[in-house]
């Protein structure tokens, strides 16, 4: 088998076999196949697309280039959530502790912000001392203690994805739905989870603005998850305005703490409860979605979710006192209040522009 033959077959619109995809992806991960052939492969996929079976094979092959977590020693179901990204999208810091308080292990491997969208790791690192660079052994220990762990992608997880993503970024092939889906799902499927909830954002502040595009991406990722034997659900949610009242790393952490105390904004609380309930239900910790919603609301009302968040901060080296005193979080050097000159109602918040402004002010990054 030769790399050029795989590229040519896809260039001409052929459907690749599992063996051909496996040969190409593993060869690229090892360094046997050069960047220029991998670039040609990604461009061929960009223009020709992939059949559902090809996308599943691509995801599984990328996942198998690294370690797949075996969490069978943890006595309970495992689930995670993935969001396609947005502005003020801070649900992970609310739903992960709530799901953990309901008896679900949450091994969450998250990413950083890029462009106008925020990143979970950046938010967590605004907590003084919080370490997102745990080894997989350290992640296991944290999971065993408090039911959730919040880390970044390790070198052992889907290394082919890391190489391909960097290549796609400089070859104008980021927007390929098969490649986007395989990139997301190869990392999530490597977490050793039983169930996954996908939060596919749609609107001005989302990566995909159109509802049809968002639905196509959701259906593609659902197909991958089900093809790999996992329980998966996808929700298409609004990103025409920022989620909650804040955008910016430390601000969003403080808002998540308030939400876990039952004092958060309605949109953030309701979405976090819904996503957490789907996690709990899909993982098998509640017989129905309504029962799962009840359990999640009880975990919020009782403060059990907040205590899980406090504990994971402590276990990952952060200062748990931020749960009681938000002034311990980083503060802006300068604050400017922009006041309305007359009475009225806010009709629209331009999510993408707000996210871009936050990035320019230092809340994110323009490049990886």
N, C-alpha and C positions, 0 to 999 in steps of 0.2 A: 504494500500500500504506500502511495506517495502523497505528500501534502498537496502538490500541485493538482493531482487528480481530484482530490476532495474539493478544492477551490473551484476547479473547472466545472464539476458536476453541479455545484450550487449556483455558479454563475449562469449556467444554462437552464436553471429552473428545476433541476432534479431534486428528489427527496433523498436525503442522506440516511444511511442506516445507522443503527446504534454503534456498530463497530467502527464505521468511518468517523463519526463524531468523537467517539472515545479516543481513537488513534490521534486525531488532530488536537483535541484539547489537552490530553495528557502529554503529547509531544511538545506542545507549546509551553505547558507548565514546567516541563523539565529543561527547556531551552534547546531542544532538538529542532524545533521549527522556529524560524526567525520571525521577527516583527513584521517584515514586509509581506510574508505570506499570510500571517494572521490578519494584517490590515486588509489584504485582498479578500480574505474570508469574511470579515465583518462587513465590508462593503457589499459583497455578494449577498449576504443575509439581509442587509439594509434594503437592497432593491428587489430581491426575490422572495423575501419572507421565509417562513418555516411552517410546516404542517404541525399540528398539535403533538404528534408523536415525536417529531424532531425536537421540539422545544422541551419536552419532558426529558429526552435523552441528553440534550445539551445541559440542562440544569443538573441532572444526576451526575453527569461526567465532571462538570465543574465542581460540584460538591465533593466528589470522590478524589479530587486531586489533593485534598487535605483531610484533616481529622473530622470524623462525625462523632459528636458527643454521645456517649452511652450513659444515660441518667437513670437506668433501670434500678439502680441501688437506692434511689430516692423514693420513699413510700407514698407516692401520690401522682396524679396526672400532671402533665407539663404542657404549657401553652404560651404563646407569645402573640404580639400584635405588631404589624408593620404599617406605617403611614407613608404615603408617597410624598409627603412634605408640604408645608405651608407656612403661613405667617402667624405667630402666636400659637402654633400647634404644639401644645405642651402636655397632651393627654397621657403620654407614657409615665410621667412622674406621678400621676394620679391613679391611673388604672392598674399599673403593676403592683403597687402596695395593696390596693383593694382586692385584686384577684388572689394575691398571696394570702391575704387575711381570710379568704374563702376556701383555702386549702389547695390552691393550684400553685405549682412551682413555675416561676417565670424566669427563664434564663435569657434575658434580653440583650442581644448584641446589636448595638445602635450605631448610627453614623453621625457625621458632623454636618454643619450647615454648608450649603454651597449656593452662591448667588444670593437671591432674595429669600431663600428658605432657611429656617432655623434648624439646628441640629441638637439632638438629645445630649450628646456628649459635651457640647459646648455649655449647655445649661448646667449639667451636673458639675462641670469643672469650675463653675462660678461659686460652688460651695467650697469654702476654704478646706484644702487638704484632700478633697475627694479624688480617689484614684480610679480611673476608668481602664487602666492598663494592667488588669489582673491576668495572671496565667490561667489556663483552663483548670488547673488543680486548685488555685485560689478561688475561682468562680464556684467550683463544686462545694468548697467549704462554706462560702457565703450562702449559697442556695440551701445547704443543709441546715444552717442556723436560722435563717429568716424567711426562706421561701422565695426570694428573688435576688437577682444579681444584675447589675447594670454596667456593661463593659463595651469597649470598642472591638472591632474585628481584630483577632489575633493572627499571627503569621501562620498558625496551623489551620485556620478556617478558610476554605475555598481559595487557595492561593492563585488558581487560574483566573478567578474573577478579578482579583486585584490587578493582575497583569493586563487582562482584557479591558478593564474599565479605563485604565490609564491610556491604553491604545485608542479606545473609542473616543476619548476626550479630545485627542489631537487628530483624528481622522474623520470628524464630522459624522460619526455613526452612533452617537449617544441616543438619538431619538428612535432607534429601531425597537419596536415592541417586543419581538422575540428576545433580543439581547437585554433589554431592560428587565423583562420578566425573569429570565434565567439568572441575571445578576442578583436581583432581589431574593429570589426563591432559593438559590444555591446556598446563600448564607443562612437563611431561616431554616431550611431543611437540615442543615448541619448542626443545629442546636439540640437535636435529640428530643424534639417536642412531639406531642400527640396531636395538637390542634393549633391552628393559626387563624387569626382574624386580620383581615386586610382593610385598612382605612384608605380608600382611594379618593383623594381630594379632587374637587372639580370647581373651577371658577377662576376669577382674576388672579388670585394669589397662588394658584396651584401650578404644578409642572404641566399638567394637561388642563387647558381651560374649558374644552368642550365636553358636554355630557357623553356624547357618543364615543369620544376617545377614551374617556375614563371608564366607560362600560366595557369597551374592548380590552383595555388593560386588565380590568378586574376579571373578566371572563378568561383571559389568557392565564393569569396567575392561579385562578381557581382550577383550571384544567391541569396545570402542573401539579398543584398540591394533591388533587384527587388521583392523578396518574401515579403519584408516588405513595399512595395509600394513606394520606393524612386527612383529617377532618378540617375543612377550610370553609370560611365564610367571608364574603366581601361586602362592605358597606360603602356606598358612594355618598360622600358628605361635602357640605358647602364650604368653599374657601373663597367666596366673593368678598368677605371681610375678615379681618384678623379674628382668631379664636380667643375669647376672653377679653380682658381689658388691657393686656400688656403685650408688648413684643420687645424682646431683649433678654439676655440670659439670666442675670440675677433677678430682674423684675419678674420673669416667668416662674422661677423657683419660688419666690415669695408668694405668687398667686396660687401656685399648686399647694403650698402649705395651707393657705387660707381655704382652698377648696376642700382639702382633707379635714379641715376643721368645720366644714359645713357652711362656710361663709364665702364661697367662691361665686363667680358669675354663673348665671343660669346655663348659658350655652356650653361652657367648659364642663360644668358638673354633669349635665344631662348626657353629653356625648361620651364622657369618660365612663359613666355608669353603663351606658348602652354597650360600649366596646368591651368593658370588663365583664358584663353579663354574658355576652357572646363567648368570651374566653372560658368562663366558668361552665357554661352549658356545653360547648363543644368538647371541653376536656372531660366531661362526664361527672363534674362535681355537683351538678344540679339536673334534675330530671327534665325540666322544661325551661324555656327562656324566661317566663314569668317568675318561676322559682329562683332562677339565677339573679334576676333583677332585684328581687326581695333580699336575697343574701348580700348582694353588693351594697344596697342601700343601708342594710343593718351594719355592715362593716364600716361604712362612712359615718353613720350616726353614733356608733359606739366609740369611735376614735381608734378602732383596730387598724384601719388603713394608715392613719398617721403614725402609729407606733411602729408599723412595719417600715415605713419610710425613714423614721428616726433611726431604726436599728440598722438598715442597710447603709445609711450614711456613716454611722459609727464603724461598721465592719469594713467599709471601703476607705477608711482613713479620714473621712470628713468630720466636720464639726457639727454634731447633732443639735447644738444649741440654736442653730438657725431655725429650727422648728418652733422655737419660742421667741426668738429675737431676730427679726429680719434685718436689723441694722448691722448684723455681723456679716451680711453679704456685701459684696463690692457695691460702692455707691458712685454715681456719676459725678465727675469733677464739677460739672456745670449743669444747671437745670434751667430751662426756659419755659415759662408758662405761656401758652398761646390761648388767649381768652376771646370768646365770641363778643362781637360788638353789639349784638341784638339778640332778642329772644328767638327761638326757633327749634327745629328738630333736625338732627343729623340724618340725612337721607342716605348717605353712602360713605364708606371708608374704602379708599383705594388700597386694597391689600398688597398688591405687588409693589406699588410705590412706597408704602410704609416699610415693607420688608427690605427694599433696596436702600432706603434711607438708613435703616438700622444697620445694614451691612457696612455702609460707608462710614458710619459712626463707630464701627469697631465690633459690632455684635456678631459678625460672621466673616466670610472670606470670599474673594472673587475666584480663587483657584484652589485646587485640592491641596 
